Amino acid sequence: MTILSASPRHATSPGGISPGQPPAPASTSVQSLRPSQAIKLKSPAPTSRNKRRGAAAVEFALVVPLFVIFILGMMEFGRAMMVMEVMTNAAREGCRTGVLPGSSSTDVTNTVNTYADNSAVSHTYVTTGVYVNGSSGDPSTAAQGDQIKVTVSLPFDRVTWLPVPIFLGGKTLSSSVVMRKESNNS
């Protein structure tokens, strides 16, 4: 004879179910899962990822204009330095021609223009000035030991690689070289 307790709570069968009670709903704990049941996981909130994408887009929008201006500025100043080097060499070549015996201002200007054209800087906008002892003059009239100065200038707007110069628009690049006349013109 089996004695059942008056309280159905305490009397349980070996499977954990009280006699006379319906089975309890399946628990979602790992211990009570059957192999055929799938575990449904919640996906992480997509808001954190979307917020970061928005921050990256804003950062990109703020940085790109500065980066583009920086790159264009490097191109502009690089071109200016290159043209200045060409002008310095053109002035040196022109001055070297001017200090030779028998040379004239026309010879100096032709030498400067030829050097500029050979260096891919059009001589169309190049301005050449020839000075003897500080005043405008012709080297053919200079005596031995006189200073011959050749100045070459060019508007930067005419040699820029950019459609519109950003930093050097309206500026004039110039270079000058001074040498002594080698000998009299005879």
C-alpha positions as CSV (number, residue, x, y, z in Angstrom):
1,M,0.0,0.0,0.0
2,T,1.3,3.4,-0.9
3,I,0.9,6.4,1.2
4,L,0.4,9.7,-0.5
5,S,0.9,12.9,1.2
6,A,-2.0,15.2,1.6
7,S,-0.1,17.9,-0.1
8,P,0.3,17.3,-3.8
9,R,3.3,19.5,-3.9
10,H,5.5,17.1,-2.2
11,A,4.3,14.0,-3.9
12,T,6.0,13.7,-7.2
13,S,6.6,11.0,-9.6
14,P,10.1,10.1,-10.7
15,G,9.7,12.4,-13.8
16,G,9.1,15.4,-11.6
17,I,5.4,15.7,-12.3
18,S,2.9,15.6,-9.5
19,P,0.2,13.0,-9.8
20,G,-3.0,14.5,-11.1
21,Q,-1.5,17.6,-12.4
22,P,-0.9,18.5,-16.1
23,P,2.8,18.6,-17.1
24,A,4.5,21.9,-16.7
25,P,5.4,23.8,-19.8
26,A,8.9,23.1,-21.1
27,S,11.5,25.3,-19.5
28,T,13.9,27.2,-21.8
29,S,16.9,26.3,-19.7
30,V,19.7,24.4,-21.3
31,Q,19.0,21.4,-19.1
32,S,15.5,20.9,-20.3
33,L,16.1,21.4,-24.0
34,R,15.8,18.5,-26.3
35,P,18.3,18.1,-29.1
36,S,15.6,18.9,-31.7
37,Q,14.8,22.3,-30.2
38,A,16.6,25.4,-31.6
39,I,17.8,28.2,-29.4
40,K,16.5,31.6,-30.6
41,L,19.0,34.3,-29.8
42,K,18.2,38.0,-30.0
43,S,20.3,40.0,-32.5
44,P,22.3,42.9,-31.1
45,A,20.7,46.2,-31.5
46,P,21.6,47.6,-34.9
47,T,21.4,51.2,-33.6
48,S,24.9,51.2,-32.2
49,R,26.3,50.2,-35.6
50,N,24.2,52.7,-37.5
51,K,25.2,55.5,-35.1
52,R,28.8,54.7,-35.8
53,R,28.2,54.7,-39.6
54,G,26.6,58.1,-39.2
55,A,29.6,59.4,-37.2
56,A,32.0,58.1,-39.9
57,A,30.0,59.8,-42.6
58,V,30.2,63.1,-40.7
59,E,33.9,62.8,-40.0
60,F,34.5,62.0,-43.7
61,A,32.4,65.0,-44.8
62,L,34.5,67.3,-42.5
63,V,37.9,65.9,-43.4
64,V,37.6,65.5,-47.1
65,P,37.5,69.3,-48.0
66,L,40.5,70.0,-45.8
67,F,42.4,67.1,-47.4
68,V,41.5,68.3,-50.9
69,I,42.6,71.8,-50.1
70,F,45.9,70.4,-48.7
71,I,46.5,68.4,-51.8
72,L,45.7,71.3,-54.2
73,G,47.9,73.6,-52.1
74,M,50.8,71.1,-52.4
75,M,50.3,71.0,-56.2
76,E,50.2,74.8,-56.4
77,F,53.2,75.5,-54.3
78,G,55.1,72.7,-56.0
79,R,54.4,74.2,-59.4
80,A,55.4,77.6,-58.1
81,M,58.7,76.3,-56.8
82,M,59.4,74.5,-60.1
83,V,58.7,77.6,-62.2
84,M,60.8,79.7,-59.8
85,E,63.7,77.3,-60.4
86,V,63.2,77.6,-64.2
87,M,63.1,81.4,-63.9
88,T,66.3,81.5,-61.8
89,N,68.1,79.3,-64.3
90,A,66.8,81.4,-67.2
91,A,68.0,84.6,-65.5
92,R,71.4,83.0,-64.9
93,E,71.7,82.0,-68.5
94,G,70.6,85.4,-69.7
95,C,73.0,87.2,-67.4
96,R,75.8,84.9,-68.5
97,T,75.1,85.9,-72.1
98,G,75.0,89.6,-71.1
99,V,78.4,89.6,-69.5
100,L,80.1,88.2,-72.6
101,P,81.8,90.7,-74.9
102,G,79.6,91.9,-77.8
103,S,76.2,90.8,-76.3
104,S,73.2,93.1,-76.3
105,S,69.8,93.2,-74.5
106,T,68.2,91.4,-77.4
107,D,70.7,88.5,-77.0
108,V,69.9,88.3,-73.2
109,T,66.1,88.3,-73.9
110,N,66.4,85.6,-76.6
111,T,68.5,83.4,-74.2
112,V,65.9,83.8,-71.4
113,N,63.0,83.0,-73.8
114,T,64.8,80.0,-75.3
115,Y,65.6,78.6,-71.8
116,A,62.0,79.1,-70.7
117,D,60.6,77.4,-73.8
118,N,62.9,74.4,-73.4
119,S,61.7,74.1,-69.8
120,A,58.0,73.9,-70.7
121,V,57.3,77.5,-69.5
122,S,56.0,79.6,-72.3
123,H,58.0,82.7,-72.9
124,T,54.9,84.6,-74.0
125,Y,54.2,86.0,-70.5
126,V,57.9,86.2,-69.4
127,T,59.1,89.7,-68.8
128,T,62.9,90.2,-69.0
129,G,64.7,93.3,-67.6
130,V,68.4,94.0,-68.3
131,Y,70.1,96.5,-66.0
132,V,73.7,97.9,-66.1
133,N,75.0,99.2,-62.7
134,G,71.4,99.4,-61.3
135,S,69.7,101.3,-64.2
136,S,68.1,100.0,-67.3
137,G,70.6,99.6,-70.0
138,D,72.3,97.6,-72.7
139,P,75.1,95.3,-71.8
140,S,76.9,96.2,-75.0
141,T,77.6,99.7,-73.5
142,A,78.9,98.3,-70.2
143,A,82.6,98.5,-69.3
144,Q,84.7,95.7,-67.8
145,G,83.7,95.1,-64.1
146,D,80.2,96.8,-64.5
147,Q,77.3,95.0,-62.9
148,I,74.9,93.3,-65.3
149,K,71.6,92.4,-63.7
150,V,68.9,90.3,-65.4
151,T,65.4,90.1,-63.9
152,V,62.8,87.6,-65.1
153,S,59.2,87.8,-64.0
154,L,56.1,85.9,-64.8
155,P,52.4,86.0,-63.5
156,F,51.7,82.7,-61.7
157,D,48.2,82.6,-63.1
158,R,49.8,81.8,-66.5
159,V,51.7,78.8,-65.4
160,T,49.5,77.1,-62.8
161,W,48.3,73.6,-63.3
162,L,45.0,74.2,-61.5
163,P,42.0,75.8,-63.2
164,V,41.9,78.5,-60.5
165,P,44.9,79.2,-58.3
166,I,43.9,79.0,-54.6
167,F,46.8,80.6,-52.7
168,L,49.0,82.3,-55.4
169,G,46.4,83.8,-57.7
170,G,47.4,87.2,-58.8
171,K,51.0,86.8,-57.6
172,T,54.0,87.5,-59.8
173,L,57.0,85.2,-59.6
174,S,60.4,86.9,-60.3
175,S,64.0,86.1,-60.1
176,S,67.2,88.1,-60.7
177,V,70.9,87.4,-61.2
178,V,73.8,89.8,-61.0
179,M,77.2,89.2,-62.7
180,R,80.2,91.4,-63.6
181,K,81.0,92.3,-67.2
182,E,84.0,90.1,-68.1
183,S,85.7,92.4,-70.5
184,N,85.2,95.4,-72.7
185,N,83.2,94.9,-75.9
186,S,86.2,94.9,-78.2
